[in-house]
């Protein structure tokens, strides 16, 4: 038995390939600094949700719109690179886990400062 499901292996492969496509093939000067943080693939491998993180807050919405318009290009590039029966349809979403982690970190620091001042 394999250590993890095929959909997990495919999502790891898609994350690497999509990041490479965005970095080197997508020639749009409006795109800022993007990180592909993860890919969720359905169990039938027909749909892939790509989570991206954008560095600057003001570039998030325009970057997501650019990626949504380029998803057919990304899918065609995937079909050239991967040997799969079906290339999944790609949908881009913003990854909010980094902001969530920053918020939790800030709250923990505030609690630590309150404990130090009350002692």
Buried (B, 14 or more C-beta within 10 A) or exposed (E): EEEEEEBBEBBBBBBEBBBEBBEEEBEEEEBBEBBBBBBBBEEEBEEBBBBBBBEEEEBBEEBBEBBEEBBEBBBEBBEEBEEEEEBBEBEBBBBEEBEEEEEEEEEEEEEEEEEEEEE
